[in-house]
Amino acid sequence: MTRAPDSTEPAFGPREGEVRLERDPAQMAPDASVVFIGHVVSPWKLREECPKNMRAARETGKAARVQIDSAYRPGLAGLERASHAVVLTWLDRSPRNLIVQKPRHAADVKGVFGLRSPARPNPIGLHVARLLSLDIAAGILEIDAIDVLDGTPIVDLKPYMPSIDAFPDAVVDGREGSR
């Protein structure tokens, strides 16, 4: 299911000031092995229609689903205690060779680690979603929203724990929730 993105794709064409890595991480030997445990079932089929973040995804009012493969379903036991889950995805259709990017919404270029962009050396997505329902036997988590394309592989799930995960005073550029 994973494919190396074509860096000539118009959706990821170079913008002024962007810098690409000399070697594309998608073409390098892996340092570790990652196993996909399932996939996302989302309403988003094309990158152009996919919301840019979870807030925008929630604003569409469109729910989504996480489908866990049968071998990993026993690992869902206990997740029903949580109201929200952290969903880690592998953004398999994103380029991996951009190290400095020029986001459409920004005036200046930024390093990939200063952005939430899906284009990164290891395209891991982090999403906190409200659990609407959980069917352990079927391996189905209904969630309030997701900001990834349909079929995106799942790397991991974790319960969201507000006492550990929330930092109400966190800021970027002095603005709460800025990107």
C-alpha positions as CSV (number, residue, x, y, z in Angstrom):
1,M,0.0,0.0,0.0
2,T,2.9,2.4,0.7
3,R,4.3,4.1,-2.4
4,A,7.2,6.4,-2.8
5,P,5.7,9.8,-3.9
6,D,6.7,11.2,-7.2
7,S,8.5,14.5,-6.4
8,T,7.3,15.9,-9.7
9,E,3.6,15.7,-8.6
10,P,2.0,19.1,-9.0
11,A,0.5,19.0,-5.5
12,F,4.1,18.9,-4.1
13,G,5.9,20.9,-6.7
14,P,8.7,23.1,-5.3
15,R,7.8,26.5,-3.9
16,E,10.3,29.4,-3.7
17,G,12.8,28.8,-1.0
18,E,12.1,25.1,-0.4
19,V,15.1,22.7,0.1
20,R,15.0,19.1,-0.7
21,L,17.3,16.5,0.9
22,E,20.1,15.1,-1.1
23,R,18.9,11.6,-0.6
24,D,15.1,10.8,-0.4
25,P,14.4,8.9,2.8
26,A,11.8,6.8,0.9
27,Q,14.7,5.4,-1.1
28,M,17.0,4.7,1.8
29,A,17.4,1.4,3.8
30,P,15.2,1.5,6.9
31,D,16.6,1.9,10.3
32,A,13.7,0.1,11.9
33,S,10.7,-1.9,11.0
34,V,7.2,-0.5,11.2
35,V,4.1,-2.7,11.0
36,F,0.8,-1.2,9.9
37,I,-2.0,-2.4,12.2
38,G,-4.9,-1.2,10.1
39,H,-6.1,1.7,8.0
40,V,-8.3,4.8,8.1
41,V,-11.6,4.9,6.3
42,S,-12.2,8.6,5.6
43,P,-14.4,10.6,3.3
44,W,-11.2,12.2,1.7
45,K,-10.2,10.5,-1.5
46,L,-8.1,13.4,-3.0
47,R,-5.4,15.5,-1.3
48,E,-7.1,18.7,-2.6
49,E,-10.3,17.9,-0.6
50,C,-8.6,16.7,2.6
51,P,-8.8,19.1,5.5
52,K,-5.4,20.6,6.5
53,N,-5.8,19.8,10.2
54,M,-8.1,18.2,12.7
55,R,-9.9,21.4,13.5
56,A,-10.8,21.8,9.8
57,A,-11.8,18.2,9.6
58,R,-14.2,18.6,12.6
59,E,-15.7,21.7,10.9
60,T,-16.8,19.5,8.0
61,G,-19.0,17.4,10.3
62,K,-17.8,14.3,8.6
63,A,-17.0,11.3,10.8
64,A,-14.4,8.7,10.0
65,R,-13.4,5.2,11.0
66,V,-10.3,3.4,12.0
67,Q,-10.2,-0.3,10.9
68,I,-7.8,-2.5,12.9
69,D,-6.5,-5.7,11.3
70,S,-7.7,-8.9,13.1
71,A,-4.3,-9.8,14.6
72,Y,-4.2,-6.5,16.5
73,R,-7.8,-6.3,17.7
74,P,-7.1,-7.9,21.2
75,G,-4.9,-4.8,21.7
76,L,-8.1,-2.6,21.7
77,A,-9.2,-4.0,25.1
78,G,-9.3,-1.1,27.6
79,L,-9.5,1.6,25.0
80,E,-13.2,1.9,25.6
81,R,-12.4,3.7,28.9
82,A,-11.1,6.7,26.9
83,S,-13.2,9.5,25.4
84,H,-10.5,10.3,22.9
85,A,-7.7,8.4,21.2
86,V,-4.3,9.4,19.7
87,V,-4.1,7.9,16.2
88,L,-0.7,7.7,14.7
89,T,-0.7,7.3,10.9
90,W,1.8,6.7,8.1
91,L,1.2,9.5,5.6
92,D,2.1,7.2,2.7
93,R,1.3,9.6,-0.1
94,S,3.5,12.4,1.2
95,P,6.9,13.3,-0.1
96,R,9.7,12.5,2.3
97,N,12.5,14.6,0.8
98,L,11.5,18.2,1.7
99,I,13.5,19.5,4.7
100,V,12.7,23.2,4.3
101,Q,9.2,24.1,3.1
102,K,7.2,27.1,2.1
103,P,3.7,26.6,3.3
104,R,1.0,28.3,1.3
105,H,-0.3,30.2,4.4
106,A,3.2,31.4,5.5
107,A,5.3,34.4,4.5
108,D,8.6,32.6,5.1
109,V,10.1,29.2,4.6
110,K,10.4,26.9,7.6
111,G,12.2,23.8,8.6
112,V,10.1,20.6,8.5
113,F,10.4,20.1,12.2
114,G,8.8,23.6,12.8
115,L,5.7,22.6,10.8
116,R,2.8,20.1,11.0
117,S,3.2,19.4,7.3
118,P,2.6,15.8,6.1
119,A,5.8,16.2,4.0
120,R,8.6,15.0,6.3
121,P,11.4,12.4,6.4
122,N,9.3,10.0,8.3
123,P,5.7,10.9,7.5
124,I,4.0,10.1,10.8
125,G,0.7,11.8,11.4
126,L,-0.6,12.5,14.9
127,H,-4.3,12.9,15.3
128,V,-6.4,13.2,18.5
129,A,-9.9,12.1,17.8
130,R,-13.1,11.7,19.9
131,L,-14.1,8.0,20.1
132,L,-17.8,7.8,19.0
133,S,-17.9,4.0,19.3
134,L,-15.6,1.0,19.5
135,D,-16.3,-2.5,18.3
136,I,-13.4,-4.6,19.4
137,A,-14.5,-7.8,17.7
138,A,-14.8,-6.1,14.4
139,G,-11.8,-3.9,15.0
140,I,-13.8,-0.7,14.2
141,L,-13.3,2.7,15.9
142,E,-15.8,5.3,14.8
143,I,-14.2,8.7,15.3
144,D,-15.5,12.3,15.1
145,A,-13.1,13.3,12.3
146,I,-9.7,12.7,10.6
147,D,-7.5,14.8,8.4
148,V,-6.0,12.1,6.2
149,L,-6.8,10.3,3.0
150,D,-8.9,7.2,2.8
151,G,-6.7,4.1,3.2
152,T,-4.0,5.8,5.2
153,P,-2.2,3.1,7.2
154,I,-2.4,3.1,11.0
155,V,0.9,2.8,12.9
156,D,-0.5,2.9,16.5
157,L,-3.3,3.9,18.8
158,K,-3.1,5.2,22.3
159,P,-5.7,6.5,24.8
160,Y,-5.6,10.3,25.0
161,M,-5.0,11.2,28.7
162,P,-5.7,14.9,29.4
163,S,-3.8,14.8,32.7
164,I,-0.7,13.8,30.8
165,D,-1.2,15.0,27.2
166,A,-2.8,18.5,27.6
167,F,-0.7,21.6,28.1
168,P,-3.3,24.5,28.3
169,D,-0.4,27.1,28.3
170,A,1.3,25.8,25.2
171,V,1.9,28.4,22.4
172,V,3.6,28.8,19.0
173,D,4.7,32.3,18.1
174,G,2.9,33.5,21.2
175,R,-0.5,32.4,19.7
176,E,-2.5,29.5,21.0
177,G,-3.3,26.9,18.4
178,S,-1.2,28.7,15.7
179,R,0.5,26.6,13.0
